[in-house]
């Protein structure tokens, strides 16, 4: 992964964006010599979001199995919604 400073990234943002978009390479941007953020291909972001959704679904299904839990419709009725 390429690392550039925030100052350098400001000057070459278009080139960095093209590098990420075309080659799929990730770019780390540092501030005060510490990693601060990254430019990543959109496919990476979509994959992360999909993984987060899978984790959320797994946790929701596990919560439904917990004793004393109530289903959405019953909860809404209890709240008078």
Contact map, one row per residue, 1 for C-alpha under 8 A:
111000000000000000000000111100000000000000000000000000000000000000000000000000000
111100000000000000000000111100000000000000000000000000000000000000000000000000000
111110000000000000000000001111000000000000000000000000000000000000000000000000000
011111011000000000000000001111000000000000000000000000000000000000000000000000000
001111111000000000000000000011111000000000000000000000000000000000000000000000000
000111111100000000000000000011100000000000000000000000000000000000000000000000000
000011111110000000000000000000000000000000000000000000000000000000000000000000000
000111111111000000000000000000000000000000000000000000000000000000000000000000000
000111111111100100000000000010000000000000000000000000000000000000000000000000000
000001111111100000000000000000000000000000000000000000000000000000000000000000000
000000111111100000000000000000000000000000000000000000000000000000000000000000000
000000011111111100000000000000000000000000000000000000000000000000000000000000000
000000001111111110000000000000000000000000000000000000000000000000000000000000000
000000000001111111000000000000000000000000000000000000000000000000000000000000000
000000000001111111100000000000000000000000000000000000000000000000000000000000000
000000001001111111110000001000000000000000000000000000000000000000000000000000000
000000000000111111111000000000000000001000000000000000000000000000000000000000000
000000000000011111111110000000000000000000000000000000000000000000000000000000000
000000000000001111111111100000000000000000000000000000000000000000000000000000000
000000000000000111111111111000000000001110000000000000000000000000000000000000000
000000000000000011111111100000000000000011000000000000000000000000000000000000000
000000000000000001111111000000000000000000000000000000000000000000000000000000000
000000000000000001111111100000000000000000000000000000000000000000000000000000000
000000000000000000111111110000000000000110000000000000000000000000000000000000000
110000000000000000111011111000000000000110000000000000000000000000000000000000000
110000000000000000010001111100000000011110000000000000000000000000000000000000000
111100000000000100010000111110000000011100000000000000000000000000000000000000000
111100000000000000000000011111000011111000000000000000000000000000000000000000000
001111001000000000000000001111100011111000000000000000000000000000000000000000000
001111000000000000000000000111111111100000000000000000000000000000000000000000000
000011000000000000000000000011111111000000000000000000000000000000000000000000000
000010000000000000000000000001111100000000000000000000000000000000000000000000000
000010000000000000000000000001111110000000000000000000000000000000000000000000000
000000000000000000000000000001111111000000000000000000000000000000000000000000000
000000000000000000000000000111101111100000000000000000000000000000000000000000000
000000000000000000000000000111100111110000000000000000000000000000000000000000000
000000000000000000000000000111000011111000000000000000000000000000000000000000000
000000000000000000000000011110000001111100000000000000000000000000000000000000000
000000000000000010010000011110000000111110000000000000000000000000000000000000000
000000000000000000010001111000000000011111011000000000000000000000000000000000000
000000000000000000011001110000000000001111111000000000000000000000000000000000000
000000000000000000001000000000000000000111111100000000000000000000000000000000000
000000000000000000000000000000000000000011111110000000000000000000000000000000000
000000000000000000000000000000000000000111111111000000000000000000000000000000000
000000000000000000000000000000000000000111111111100000000000000000000000000000000
000000000000000000000000000000000000000001111111110000000000000000000000000000000
000000000000000000000000000000000000000000111111111000000000000000000000000000000
000000000000000000000000000000000000000000011111111100000000000000000000000000000
000000000000000000000000000000000000000000001111111110000000000000000000000000000
000000000000000000000000000000000000000000000111111111000000000000000000000000000
000000000000000000000000000000000000000000000011111111100000000000000000000000000
000000000000000000000000000000000000000000000001111111110000000000000000000000000
000000000000000000000000000000000000000000000000111111111000000000000000000000000
000000000000000000000000000000000000000000000000011111111100000000000000000000000
000000000000000000000000000000000000000000000000001111111110000000000000000000000
000000000000000000000000000000000000000000000000000111111111000000000000000000000
000000000000000000000000000000000000000000000000000011111111100000000000000000000
000000000000000000000000000000000000000000000000000001111111110000000000000000000
000000000000000000000000000000000000000000000000000000111111111000000000000000000
000000000000000000000000000000000000000000000000000000011111111100000000000000000
000000000000000000000000000000000000000000000000000000001111111110000000000000000
000000000000000000000000000000000000000000000000000000000111111111000000000000000
000000000000000000000000000000000000000000000000000000000011111111001000000000000
000000000000000000000000000000000000000000000000000000000001111111001110000000000
000000000000000000000000000000000000000000000000000000000000111111101000000000000
000000000000000000000000000000000000000000000000000000000000011111111000000000000
000000000000000000000000000000000000000000000000000000000000000011111000000000000
000000000000000000000000000000000000000000000000000000000000000001111100000000000
000000000000000000000000000000000000000000000000000000000000001111111110000000000
000000000000000000000000000000000000000000000000000000000000000100011111011000000
000000000000000000000000000000000000000000000000000000000000000100001111111000000
000000000000000000000000000000000000000000000000000000000000000000000111111100000
000000000000000000000000000000000000000000000000000000000000000000000011111110000
000000000000000000000000000000000000000000000000000000000000000000000111111111000
000000000000000000000000000000000000000000000000000000000000000000000111111111100
000000000000000000000000000000000000000000000000000000000000000000000001111111111
000000000000000000000000000000000000000000000000000000000000000000000000111111111
000000000000000000000000000000000000000000000000000000000000000000000000011111111
000000000000000000000000000000000000000000000000000000000000000000000000001111111
000000000000000000000000000000000000000000000000000000000000000000000000000111111
000000000000000000000000000000000000000000000000000000000000000000000000000111111
